[in-house]
Amino acid sequence: MFKNVFVLASLSLTGLVAAQGGIAEIGTLYSYTPQATALACGASCLSNNGHIAVSQSFLTEFGCGHPTRVWNPAHNLTEVVPICDACPPSLCPGTTDFAANPAVLAVLGYPGAASVPGAEWDP
């Protein structure tokens, strides 16, 4: 009986985690500096720590202002920033590619970089 309860509890937790969308995405992080008034979510979405732009499908799924943890490829530097924009396919060609303002890249250890392959973001 204990085994059956354990299996049910495990399945319930698995469903809960999947429903929260806690799956980390790995892609190339691109630097961009859009005008605040041109952001899909508007200037009020901005944070002092920066912001990111994701594909339109992810923006639709998670919504404006959704707090998102971003890591560098070494996974030793991180920052939490809101999703504030849709990244155009011309800048973010891959589904899991994303863009951030230069302040975010600097916090992740890549000041002045145009792109950072293998970066991770977790909505």
C-alpha positions as CSV (number, residue, x, y, z in Angstrom):
1,M,0.0,0.0,0.0
2,F,2.8,2.4,0.9
3,K,4.3,1.8,-2.6
4,N,1.1,2.8,-4.3
5,V,0.8,6.0,-2.3
6,F,4.4,6.9,-3.1
7,V,3.8,6.3,-6.8
8,L,0.7,8.5,-6.8
9,A,2.4,11.2,-4.9
10,S,5.4,11.2,-7.3
11,L,3.1,11.4,-10.3
12,S,1.2,14.3,-8.7
13,L,4.4,16.2,-8.1
14,T,5.6,15.5,-11.7
15,G,2.3,17.0,-13.0
16,L,2.6,20.0,-10.8
17,V,6.2,20.8,-11.9
18,A,5.2,20.4,-15.6
19,A,2.2,22.7,-15.1
20,Q,4.4,25.4,-13.7
21,G,6.5,25.5,-16.9
22,G,9.7,25.1,-14.8
23,I,11.7,23.7,-17.8
24,A,14.9,25.6,-18.5
25,E,15.5,26.6,-22.1
26,I,19.0,26.7,-23.6
27,G,19.8,28.9,-26.5
28,T,21.9,31.8,-27.7
29,L,21.5,35.0,-25.7
30,Y,21.7,38.1,-28.0
31,S,22.4,41.7,-26.9
32,Y,19.8,44.3,-28.0
33,T,18.8,47.8,-27.0
34,P,15.3,48.6,-28.1
35,Q,13.6,51.8,-27.2
36,A,11.5,51.3,-24.1
37,T,8.5,52.7,-25.8
38,A,8.8,50.0,-28.6
39,L,8.7,47.0,-26.2
40,A,5.8,44.6,-26.7
41,C,5.0,44.9,-23.0
42,G,5.6,48.7,-22.8
43,A,8.0,50.7,-20.7
44,S,6.3,49.9,-17.4
45,C,7.6,46.3,-17.7
46,L,11.2,47.3,-17.4
47,S,13.2,46.4,-14.3
48,N,16.4,48.1,-12.9
49,N,18.1,44.7,-13.4
50,G,17.2,44.6,-17.1
51,H,14.8,42.6,-19.2
52,I,14.7,39.8,-21.8
53,A,12.9,39.3,-25.1
54,V,11.7,35.8,-26.0
55,S,9.9,34.2,-29.0
56,Q,6.4,35.4,-29.6
57,S,5.1,32.0,-28.6
58,F,6.9,32.1,-25.2
59,L,5.7,35.7,-24.6
60,T,2.2,34.5,-25.3
61,E,2.6,31.5,-22.9
62,F,4.2,33.3,-20.0
63,G,3.0,36.9,-20.5
64,C,4.5,40.3,-19.9
65,G,6.5,40.9,-16.7
66,H,7.0,37.2,-16.0
67,P,10.1,36.9,-13.8
68,T,12.7,34.7,-15.5
69,R,16.0,33.5,-14.2
70,V,18.9,33.8,-16.7
71,W,22.2,31.9,-16.4
72,N,25.5,32.2,-18.2
73,P,26.8,29.0,-19.9
74,A,29.1,28.1,-17.0
75,H,26.0,28.3,-14.7
76,N,27.8,30.3,-12.1
77,L,26.3,33.8,-12.7
78,T,22.6,34.4,-12.7
79,E,20.0,37.2,-12.7
80,V,16.2,37.4,-12.5
81,V,14.6,39.7,-15.0
82,P,11.1,40.1,-16.5
83,I,10.1,39.1,-20.0
84,C,9.2,42.4,-21.7
85,D,9.4,41.9,-25.4
86,A,9.1,39.5,-28.3
87,C,12.4,38.8,-29.9
88,P,12.2,39.1,-33.7
89,P,13.2,36.0,-35.6
90,S,15.8,38.0,-37.5
91,L,17.6,38.5,-34.1
92,C,16.6,35.2,-32.4
93,P,16.5,32.6,-35.1
94,G,16.1,29.6,-32.8
95,T,12.9,28.9,-30.8
96,T,14.8,29.0,-27.5
97,D,17.1,31.9,-28.4
98,F,16.5,35.1,-26.4
99,A,17.8,38.6,-26.2
100,A,18.6,40.9,-23.3
101,N,19.7,44.5,-22.8
102,P,23.5,44.9,-22.3
103,A,23.2,45.2,-18.5
104,V,22.0,41.6,-18.3
105,L,24.9,40.4,-20.4
106,A,27.3,42.3,-18.1
107,V,25.9,40.7,-15.0
108,L,26.3,37.3,-16.6
109,G,30.0,38.1,-17.2
110,Y,29.8,39.1,-20.9
111,P,30.0,42.9,-21.0
112,G,30.0,44.2,-24.5
113,A,29.3,40.8,-26.1
114,A,27.0,40.6,-29.1
115,S,25.9,37.0,-28.3
116,V,26.4,34.3,-25.8
117,P,25.8,30.7,-27.1
118,G,24.6,28.2,-24.6
119,A,23.0,30.6,-22.2
120,E,20.0,29.3,-20.2
121,W,16.7,30.9,-19.1
122,D,14.1,29.4,-16.8
123,P,10.6,30.9,-16.8
